[in-house]
């Protein structure tokens, strides 16, 4: 077996390329939650109307919009691999690596993945998101599945 040495120059170029690939998409910050997010997010989940009363935004491994309602329920949408408007699937991000939107919902101590359905984005820009969605909130730990109907998002950052 022949062992060859790699010149320091080639090694450093390879290391630099790996660093750029790993961190190239990062802008130096991962938490934009202090940034103002305004707008509306509504849906009917399990037959109960949901209206967001507060918003936060996090940019890490995709753009996540997290909302809470006046009665303590929460709904979040994480936009994965999306760069423009169009129709995307609601996905389980742990199981599906394709571009799409992973959702989460919690109410009355129960937790759900919103991982089946469609979201139609009519605007997806650096300034905001507009669209509609329908799907199913899959119950975890024995919670029943809930229909998600008439979902609408219109937010600005």
C-alpha positions as CSV (number, residue, x, y, z in Angstrom):
1,X,0.0,0.0,0.0
2,X,1.3,3.4,-0.9
3,X,0.5,6.4,1.3
4,X,0.7,9.7,-0.4
5,X,0.9,13.0,1.4
6,X,-1.4,15.9,0.5
7,X,0.2,19.3,0.1
8,X,-0.8,21.8,2.7
9,X,-2.2,24.1,-0.1
10,X,-4.6,21.4,-1.4
11,X,-5.7,20.5,2.1
12,X,-6.4,24.1,3.0
13,X,-8.4,24.7,-0.2
14,X,-10.5,21.6,0.6
15,X,-11.0,22.7,4.1
16,X,-12.1,26.2,3.0
17,X,-14.5,24.7,0.4
18,X,-16.1,22.5,3.1
19,X,-16.5,25.6,5.4
20,X,-18.1,27.6,2.6
21,X,-20.5,24.7,1.8
22,X,-21.5,24.2,5.4
23,X,-21.8,27.9,6.4
24,X,-22.4,29.5,3.0
25,X,-26.1,29.9,3.6
26,X,-25.7,31.5,7.0
27,X,-25.9,35.3,7.4
28,X,-24.2,35.3,10.8
29,X,-27.4,35.3,12.7
30,X,-29.9,32.5,13.3
31,X,-32.5,34.2,15.4
32,X,-34.6,37.0,13.8
33,X,-37.4,36.6,16.3
34,X,-36.9,40.2,17.5
35,X,-37.7,41.4,14.0
36,X,-41.3,42.7,13.6
37,X,-43.7,40.3,12.0
38,X,-47.2,41.7,11.3
39,X,-50.2,40.3,9.4
40,X,-52.7,37.6,9.7
41,X,-52.8,33.8,10.0
42,X,-56.1,32.0,10.3
43,X,-57.5,28.5,9.9
44,X,-60.2,26.2,11.2
45,X,-58.5,23.3,13.1
46,X,-60.6,20.4,14.3
47,X,-63.7,22.6,13.8
48,X,-62.4,25.4,15.9
49,X,-61.4,28.8,14.5
50,X,-57.7,29.8,14.9
51,X,-56.6,33.4,14.7
52,X,-53.0,34.3,15.4
53,X,-52.6,37.2,17.9
54,X,-48.8,37.2,18.1
55,X,-46.0,36.3,15.7
56,X,-42.3,35.4,15.8
57,X,-39.8,34.6,13.1
58,X,-36.8,32.3,13.3
59,X,-34.4,31.7,10.5
60,X,-32.4,28.5,11.1
61,X,-32.7,25.4,8.8
62,X,-35.5,27.2,7.0
63,X,-37.8,30.1,7.8
64,X,-40.2,29.4,10.6
65,X,-43.2,31.6,11.5
66,X,-44.6,30.7,14.9
67,X,-47.9,32.2,16.1
68,X,-50.1,32.0,19.2
69,X,-53.8,32.7,19.5
70,X,-55.6,34.5,22.3
71,X,-56.6,31.3,24.0
72,X,-53.0,29.8,24.2
73,X,-53.0,27.6,21.1
74,X,-50.0,27.8,18.8
75,X,-49.3,27.1,15.2
76,X,-46.0,27.2,13.4
77,X,-45.0,26.8,9.7
78,X,-41.5,26.1,8.6
79,X,-40.7,26.8,5.0
80,X,-38.0,24.3,3.9
81,X,-36.1,24.6,0.6
82,X,-38.6,27.2,-0.7
83,X,-37.4,30.3,-2.6
84,X,-40.5,31.4,-4.6
85,X,-44.2,31.3,-4.7
86,X,-46.0,28.2,-6.0
87,X,-47.8,25.1,-4.7
88,X,-46.0,23.0,-2.1
89,X,-46.9,20.0,0.1
90,X,-47.3,20.1,3.8
91,X,-44.6,17.6,4.9
92,X,-43.2,15.8,7.9
93,X,-39.7,17.3,7.9
94,X,-38.2,14.4,9.7
95,X,-39.3,12.0,6.9
96,X,-39.4,14.1,3.8
97,X,-36.4,16.0,2.5
98,X,-38.2,17.6,-0.5
99,X,-39.0,21.3,-0.5
100,X,-42.3,22.0,1.4
101,X,-43.8,23.3,4.5
102,X,-43.7,21.5,7.9
103,X,-46.4,22.6,10.3
104,X,-46.9,22.2,14.0
105,X,-49.9,22.8,16.2
106,X,-50.6,22.5,19.9
107,X,-53.8,22.9,21.9
108,X,-55.1,21.8,25.2
109,X,-51.8,19.9,26.0
110,X,-51.9,18.0,22.8
111,X,-49.3,18.2,20.0
112,X,-49.7,17.7,16.3
113,X,-47.7,17.7,13.0
114,X,-49.4,19.4,10.2
115,X,-47.8,17.1,7.6
116,X,-50.4,16.2,5.0
117,X,-52.0,18.7,2.6
118,X,-51.2,21.6,0.3
119,X,-50.0,25.2,0.7
120,X,-50.4,27.6,-2.2
121,X,-48.0,30.5,-1.9
122,X,-49.0,33.5,-3.9
123,X,-46.1,35.5,-2.6
124,X,-42.8,34.4,-1.0
125,X,-40.3,37.1,-0.7
126,X,-37.7,38.6,1.7
127,X,-40.5,41.0,2.8
128,X,-43.3,38.5,3.5
129,X,-45.5,35.5,2.7
130,X,-49.0,35.2,1.4
131,X,-50.9,32.0,0.7
132,X,-53.6,29.5,1.6
133,X,-53.4,26.0,3.0
134,X,-55.5,22.9,3.9
135,X,-54.4,19.6,5.4
136,X,-54.4,17.3,8.4
137,X,-52.9,17.9,11.8
138,X,-51.7,14.4,12.7
139,X,-52.1,13.8,16.5
140,X,-49.1,12.7,18.4
141,X,-49.1,10.4,21.5
142,X,-52.7,9.3,21.0
143,X,-54.2,12.7,20.1
144,X,-56.8,12.4,17.3
145,X,-56.1,13.7,13.9
146,X,-57.7,17.1,13.1
147,X,-58.7,18.6,9.8
148,X,-57.0,21.9,8.9
149,X,-59.4,23.9,6.7
150,X,-59.4,27.4,5.2
151,X,-55.9,28.3,6.3
152,X,-54.6,31.7,5.2
153,X,-51.3,33.4,5.9
154,X,-50.5,37.0,5.0
155,X,-47.5,38.3,6.9
156,X,-44.8,40.9,6.4
157,X,-41.4,41.2,8.0
